[in-house]
Amino acid sequence: MQRIERLGTGIGWRPEIAEAVEAMPGIDWVEAVAENVCPGHVPDSLLRLRERGVTVVPHGVSLGLGGADRPDEGRLADLAARADALGAPLVTEHIAFVRAGGALTASQPLEAGHLLPVPRTRDALDVLCENIRIAQDALPVPLAVENIAALFSWPGEEMTEGQFLYELVERTGVHLLIDVANLHTNHVNRGEDPAKALGELPVEAIAYVHVAGGFERDGVWHDSHAHPVPRPVLDILADLASRVSPPGVLLERDENFPAPRELERELDEIRRTLTTAPAEGRTVRSSSDTASRGTGAPQDTGPARQRLALAQAALLSALVAGTPAPEGFDRVRLKVQSRALCAKRADVVAKVAPELPEILGPAAYRPAFVSYAQCRPMTGGYRRDALDFAGHLLDSGGPGDAGARRELERWWRERSGPTPPAAHPGARLVRAARSALHRGRPALRSA
C-alpha cells in the first residue's frame, strides 16, 4: 500500500460554488466529481486552485467496482486521464454497483443511475477484490474506495461492514475513504452500529473522510448531501478521530447550497471536532502497517461473477423495471429505494436537459417523467434518458399544448436527427433514431 500524503481540510468542489470555494480561508484541498471534469478542458476555477497549491482529487462515481462485470477499460482510462490532468495524488471510487444485466445474465443491460450496495458475501468480496486489482493496475496513482449509504440490506449477508472492509484491504492493499455520514445512514436504516464498524476497520488504511448532511423521513435516513451536517454525524467523526488521525477530511454538499459563510461555519465545526477528539488509543500509521497489505492471491472469480450477476440483475430489475422483488428483501424498503431512484432520475435529467421542464412547465414535468420512468429502465445514461423521455411524449401525442409540442419537437430534432417525431406512422422513425443514438454515460453525484 502506497502512503497517502496528508491532505488537511477540504470541500467538495462544484461549479455552483466554485467562486465561493476559491475565496474560502483554510481550504487545503478539494474533491471534484471525476465524470464532470474533461481532461482537455479543466475548469478555470480548478486550474486556479491548483496554481495556488490546493490539491484536487477526482472522485469517480460510475465505475461500478462492486458490480459483477470487470471494470470497463474506457472508464478506467478516463479516470486515469483525469488524475493526470489534475495532478492528483490519488483517485477515489465507491464500493457499489451501478448497472446490471447484460452478457453475464443474457438479459437487458440496466442502469441504476445511483450507487447501490453490494451484498457482504464471499462471492461479492471475491469479485470486488479482483475488480479493484484491475483498477489499481490501470490507474497512475493510488486508489481509495468509499463505503456507501443504503436504504436496504441484502438477505444472507456473511460479514459486517467492518469485516468486509478489513478483508478487502488485506487482500488488495486498497486505501479506504470512510464516509461517516454513510455510517450514520446505515445505523438508522439498517440498524448497524457505527462504533462497531469503526472498531473493525483497518483504520491505518484510511486515506480521507467524508462528512455530509441528510434528513430523516418516516424512519428512513436519506443521504441527501443537501442539508447541514447533523450532530450524530459529527459524533461519529469524533469517534473515528479518537482512533486515528485521518490524513484528510472533506465536507460534501451537492445541492441546495447555502451562503458561503454557512459552509465555512460547517468546516469550522469539522475542524473543532477533529481537534477536540480524545487521542487515547489513536493509531498512527507506520511503514510496517502499510507494507503488509495486498498479499492475497488472485482467485478464479468466474462462478462468483455469474452468481453475483444474477442476484444484482434481479434486484435492479425490481427497482427500476417493476419486476417482483427477489426473495428475502424488505419489500417496503425496496419501494422506498425505487421511488428515490425515480426521483433522482427526474432531477438529473432536468439538470442535463433543463429545456424539458421549461417546455413542459415545472408542474407538469415531474409527473410526466415519473409516469414514463416507472417501467422504462434507463439503459444508456441520463442524456439518452432525456431524449427517450421526449420521444416517448411525442410518440404518445403529448404534450397537449400545441406550442409546447412544437418546442419539444424542435428540441428533440436538434439533438437526435433530422426527422421530427410525430404521433402518426412516422413515429417509428423516432424509435429507429433513438436506437442509434450515441450511448451517453451517467453523471452521478458523489456519495
C-alpha positions in Angstrom: 0.0 0.0 0.0 1.4 3.3 -1.1 1.5 6.1 1.5 -1.1 8.9 1.1 0.0 12.5 1.7 -1.7 14.5 4.4 -4.5 16.4 2.8 -5.9 18.6 5.6 -9.4 20.1 5.5 -11.3 20.3 2.2 -14.6 20.7 0.5 -16.3 19.2 -2.5 -15.8 21.4 -5.5 -19.0 22.0 -7.5 -19.5 24.5 -10.3 -22.3 26.2 -8.4 -20.0 27.2 -5.5 -16.7 27.4 -7.4 -16.2 31.1 -6.8 -17.1 30.7 -3.1 -14.6 27.8 -2.7 -11.8 29.9 -4.2 -12.5 32.6 -1.6 -12.8 30.4 1.4 -10.0 30.6 4.0 -8.2 27.4 5.1 -9.1 25.2 2.2 -6.2 22.7 1.8 -7.8 20.6 -0.9 -10.9 20.0 -3.0 -12.6 16.9 -4.5 -14.3 17.1 -7.9 -16.7 14.5 -9.4 -14.4 12.9 -12.0 -17.1 12.3 -14.6 -17.8 16.1 -14.6 -14.2 17.1 -15.5 -13.0 16.9 -19.1 -9.2 16.3 -19.1 -8.7 18.6 -22.1 -10.9 21.4 -20.6 -10.3 21.5 -16.9 -12.5 24.3 -15.3 -10.6 27.5 -14.8 -11.5 27.5 -11.1 -9.8 24.2 -10.6 -6.7 25.4 -12.5 -6.5 28.5 -10.3 -6.8 26.4 -7.2 -4.0 24.1 -8.5 -1.8 27.1 -9.2 -2.3 28.1 -5.5 -1.1 24.7 -4.3 -4.6 23.4 -3.5 -4.7 19.6 -4.1 -7.5 18.4 -6.4 -8.8 14.8 -6.1 -11.0 13.2 -8.7 -13.9 11.3 -7.2 -15.4 8.7 -9.6 -19.0 7.6 -9.4 -19.6 5.4 -12.5 -17.0 2.5 -12.4 -19.3 0.2 -10.5 -16.4 -1.7 -8.8 -18.9 -3.8 -6.9 -20.7 -5.0 -10.0 -20.4 -8.4 -11.5 -18.7 -7.3 -14.6 -15.0 -6.4 -14.8 -14.3 -2.7 -14.8 -14.7 -1.1 -18.2 -11.3 -0.2 -19.8 -12.6 3.0 -21.3 -13.9 4.3 -17.9 -10.6 3.3 -16.3 -8.7 5.2 -18.9 -10.9 8.2 -18.5 -10.4 8.2 -14.7 -6.6 7.9 -15.2 -6.6 10.8 -17.6 -8.4 13.0 -15.1 -5.9 12.1 -12.4 -3.1 13.1 -14.7 -4.8 16.3 -15.8 -5.4 17.4 -12.2 -2.0 16.3 -10.8 -3.9 14.3 -8.2 -2.1 12.2 -5.5 -4.9 9.6 -5.6 -8.3 8.9 -7.0 -11.4 7.6 -5.3 -14.4 5.4 -6.2 -17.2 3.6 -4.4 -17.9 0.1 -3.1 -21.1 -0.2 -5.1 -22.8 -1.4 -8.3 -24.4 1.0 -10.7 -25.5 -1.4 -13.5 -26.5 -5.0 -14.0 -27.7 -7.4 -16.7 -26.0 -7.8 -20.0 -23.8 -10.7 -21.2 -23.4 -12.5 -17.9 -27.1 -12.9 -17.5 -28.2 -12.8 -21.2 -30.6 -10.0 -20.2 -31.2 -6.3 -21.0 -28.4 -4.1 -19.5 -29.9 -1.9 -16.8 -28.5 1.4 -15.3 -29.4 2.3 -11.7 -28.4 5.9 -12.1 -27.2 5.7 -8.5 -24.9 3.8 -6.2 -26.4 0.6 -4.8 -24.9 -1.6 -2.0 -23.2 -4.9 -2.8 -24.0 -7.9 -0.6 -21.4 -8.6 2.1 -20.8 -12.1 0.9 -17.8 -14.1 -0.1 -18.9 -14.0 -3.8 -19.2 -10.3 -3.8 -15.9 -9.8 -1.9 -14.0 -12.1 -4.4 -15.4 -10.1 -7.3 -14.7 -6.8 -5.7 -11.1 -7.7 -4.9 -10.4 -8.7 -8.5 -12.1 -5.6 -9.8 -10.1 -3.4 -7.5 -6.8 -5.1 -8.6 -7.8 -4.4 -12.2 -8.4 -0.7 -11.4 -5.2 -0.4 -9.4 -3.2 -1.7 -12.4 -4.8 0.8 -14.7 -4.5 3.9 -12.6 -1.4 6.1 -12.3 -2.0 6.9 -8.6 -3.3 5.0 -5.6 -7.0 4.2 -5.3 -9.2 4.6 -2.3 -12.7 3.2 -2.1 -15.7 4.5 -0.2 -18.3 2.8 1.9 -21.8 3.8 0.7 -25.1 4.6 2.3 -28.0 2.2 1.8 -31.8 2.2 2.3 -32.0 -1.6 2.5 -30.0 -4.8 3.4 -29.2 -7.8 1.3 -30.5 -11.1 2.7 -28.0 -13.8 3.7 -25.0 -11.5 4.3 -22.0 -13.2 5.8 -19.9 -10.3 7.2 -20.4 -7.0 8.9 -19.3 -3.8 7.1 -16.1 -3.6 9.1 -15.2 -7.2 8.5 -15.9 -6.8 4.8 -13.7 -3.7 4.5 -10.9 -5.2 6.6 -10.6 -8.3 4.4 -10.8 -6.1 1.3 -7.8 -4.1 2.5 -5.9 -7.2 3.5 -6.4 -8.8 0.1 -5.8 -5.8 -2.2 -3.9 -3.1 -0.3 -6.5 -0.6 -1.4 -7.0 2.6 0.7 -10.3 3.5 2.3 -12.4 6.6 2.0 -14.6 6.4 5.1 -17.9 8.4 4.9 -19.1 9.0 8.4 -22.4 10.3 7.1 -22.9 6.9 5.4 -22.2 5.1 8.7 -24.9 7.2 10.3 -27.3 6.4 7.4 -26.7 2.7 7.8 -27.2 3.0 11.5 -30.7 4.5 11.0 -31.7 2.4 8.0 -30.0 -0.9 8.7 -29.5 -0.9 12.5 -25.7 -1.1 12.2 -23.6 0.3 15.0 -21.1 2.9 13.7 -18.7 2.3 16.7 -18.6 -1.4 15.9 -17.9 -0.7 12.3 -15.0 1.7 13.2 -13.7 -0.8 15.7 -13.4 -3.5 13.0 -11.9 -1.2 10.3 -8.2 -1.2 9.4 -8.0 2.5 10.3 -4.4 2.8 9.2 -5.7 2.3 5.6 -7.9 5.5 5.7 -6.9 8.0 3.0 -9.5 10.6 4.0 -13.0 11.0 5.4 -16.3 12.4 4.0 -18.7 14.4 6.1 -22.2 15.3 4.8 -25.8 16.0 5.8 -29.1 14.4 5.1 -32.6 14.2 6.5 -35.0 11.6 8.1 -38.5 10.9 6.7 -40.8 8.2 8.0 -38.0 6.5 9.9 -35.7 6.4 6.8 -32.5 8.5 6.6 -31.8 10.0 3.2 -28.2 10.8 2.5 -29.1 14.0 0.5 -25.8 16.0 0.5 -28.2 18.9 0.5 -28.7 19.6 4.3 -26.5 20.7 7.2 -24.2 18.1 8.9 -26.2 16.8 11.9 -24.7 16.3 15.3 -24.8 12.4 15.1 -22.5 12.5 12.1 -20.1 14.8 13.9 -20.1 12.4 16.8 -19.1 9.6 14.5 -16.3 11.8 13.2 -15.2 12.4 16.7 -15.2 8.6 17.4 -13.1 8.0 14.3 -10.7 10.8 15.2 -10.2 9.3 18.6 -9.0 6.1 16.9 -6.8 7.5 14.1 -5.7 10.9 12.8 -7.2 10.9 9.3 -4.9 12.4 6.6 -7.8 14.4 5.2 -11.4 15.4 6.0 -13.8 16.8 3.4 -17.3 18.4 3.6 -19.6 17.3 0.8 -22.5 19.4 -0.5 -24.2 18.7 -3.8 -27.4 20.7 -3.8 -29.4 23.4 -2.0 -26.2 25.3 -1.4 -26.3 27.7 1.5 -24.4 31.0 1.7 -20.6 30.7 1.8 -20.5 31.7 5.4 -22.7 28.7 6.4 -20.3 26.4 4.6 -17.4 28.0 6.3 -19.2 27.5 9.7 -19.6 23.8 8.9 -15.9 23.5 8.1 -15.0 25.2 11.3 -17.2 22.7 13.2 -15.5 19.8 11.5 -12.1 21.2 12.5 -13.2 21.7 16.1 -14.5 18.1 16.2 -11.1 16.8 15.0 -9.0 18.8 17.4 -11.2 18.1 20.5 -11.5 14.3 19.9 -9.6 12.4 22.7 -6.3 10.9 21.4 -6.2 7.9 23.7 -5.7 4.7 21.6 -5.2 6.6 18.4 -3.5 4.6 15.7 -0.5 6.1 13.9 0.2 4.7 10.5 3.6 3.1 10.1 5.5 1.7 7.1 5.1 -1.8 8.6 1.3 -1.3 8.7 1.1 -0.4 5.0 3.7 -2.9 3.7 1.8 -5.9 5.0 -1.3 -5.3 2.8 -2.3 -6.6 -0.5 -0.7 -10.1 -0.4 -3.8 -12.1 -1.3 -3.5 -14.5 -4.2 -5.8 -13.9 -7.2 -8.7 -16.3 -7.5 -10.9 -17.7 -10.3 -14.0 -15.4 -9.9 -15.9 -16.7 -12.9 -18.6 -18.7 -10.9 -18.8 -15.9 -8.3 -19.3 -13.3 -11.0 -22.1 -15.4 -12.5 -24.0 -15.8 -9.2 -23.5 -12.1 -8.3 -24.6 -11.0 -11.8 -27.9 -12.9 -11.5 -28.6 -11.5 -8.0 -27.8 -7.9 -8.9 -29.8 -8.1 -12.1 -32.9 -9.4 -10.3 -32.6 -6.7 -7.7 -32.0 -3.9 -10.1 -34.9 -5.1 -12.3 -37.2 -5.0 -9.3 -36.0 -1.4 -8.5 -36.2 0.1 -12.0 -38.4 -2.1 -14.1 -41.2 -3.1 -11.8 -40.5 -6.9 -11.7 -41.2 -8.8 -8.4 -38.8 -8.2 -5.5 -36.3 -11.1 -5.0 -36.9 -13.4 -2.1 -35.6 -12.2 1.3 -35.6 -8.4 0.6 -37.7 -6.0 2.6 -40.3 -5.0 0.0 -41.2 -1.8 1.7 -37.6 -0.6 1.7 -37.2 -1.6 -1.9 -40.2 0.5 -2.8 -38.6 3.5 -1.0 -35.4 2.9 -2.9 -37.3 2.6 -6.2 -39.1 5.9 -5.6 -35.8 7.5 -4.7 -34.1 6.3 -7.9 -37.0 7.6 -10.0 -36.9 11.0 -8.2 -33.2 11.2 -8.7 -33.5 10.3 -12.3 -36.1 13.0 -12.9 -33.8 15.6 -11.1 -30.7 14.7 -13.1 -32.5 14.6 -16.4 -33.8 18.1 -15.5 -30.2 19.2 -15.0 -28.7 17.7 -18.1 -31.7 18.8 -20.2 -33.1 21.9 -18.4 -35.1 22.8 -21.5 -37.5 19.9 -20.8 -39.0 21.3 -17.6 -39.1 24.7 -19.2 -41.0 23.4 -22.3 -43.4 21.3 -20.3 -43.7 23.6 -17.3 -42.2 22.7 -13.8 -45.5 21.4 -12.5 -46.1 19.1 -15.5 -42.5 17.8 -16.0 -42.1 15.7 -12.9 -45.4 13.7 -13.0 -44.9 13.1 -16.7 -41.3 11.9 -16.2 -42.2 9.7 -13.3 -45.0 8.1 -15.3 -42.6 7.5 -18.1 -39.8 6.1 -15.9 -41.7 3.7 -13.7 -41.5 0.8 -16.1 -38.9 2.1 -18.5 -35.4 1.4 -17.2 -32.5 3.7 -18.0 -30.1 1.8 -20.3 -27.7 4.4 -21.6 -27.1 7.3 -19.3 -29.0 10.5 -18.4 -28.6 12.3 -21.8 -30.0 9.3 -23.6 -32.8 9.1 -21.0 -33.7 12.7 -21.7 -34.1 12.0 -25.4 -36.0 8.8 -24.8 -38.4 10.7 -22.5 -39.0 13.4 -25.1 -39.5 10.8 -27.8 -42.0 8.9 -25.6 -44.0 12.1 -25.1 -44.1 12.8 -28.8 -44.9 9.2 -29.6 -47.9 9.2 -27.3 -49.3 12.5 -28.6 -48.2 14.8 -25.8 -47.7 17.4 -24.6 -51.3 18.6 -25.1 -50.4 22.2 -25.7 -49.6 22.8 -29.4 -46.9 25.3 -28.7 -45.2 23.1 -26.2 -45.3 20.2 -28.6 -43.7 22.3 -31.4 -40.9 23.3 -28.9 -40.4 19.7 -27.9 -40.2 18.5 -31.5 -37.6 21.2 -32.2 -35.6 20.3 -29.2 -35.7 16.6 -30.0 -34.8 17.2 -33.7 -31.8 19.3 -32.8 -30.4 16.6 -30.6 -31.2 13.3 -32.2 -31.6 13.6 -36.0 -33.1 15.3 -39.0 -36.6 13.7 -38.9 -39.0 15.2 -36.4 -41.1 12.7 -34.3 -44.9 12.7 -34.6 -47.8 10.8 -33.3 -48.5 9.1 -36.7 -46.9 6.2 -38.6 -43.8 8.3 -39.0 -43.3 7.9 -35.2 -41.4 4.7 -36.0 -38.6 6.9 -37.2 -38.3 8.2 -33.6 -37.7 4.7 -32.3 -35.2 3.9 -35.0 -33.3 7.1 -34.5 -33.3 6.6 -30.7 -31.8 3.2 -31.0 -28.9 4.6 -33.0 -28.1 7.4 -30.6 -24.7 7.5 -29.0 -24.8 5.9 -25.6 -24.2 8.6 -23.0 -22.7 7.8 -19.6 -24.4 8.7 -16.4 -23.1 11.5 -14.4 -23.9 10.7 -10.8 -23.4 12.8 -7.8 -20.8 11.9 -5.2 -21.8 9.7 -2.2 
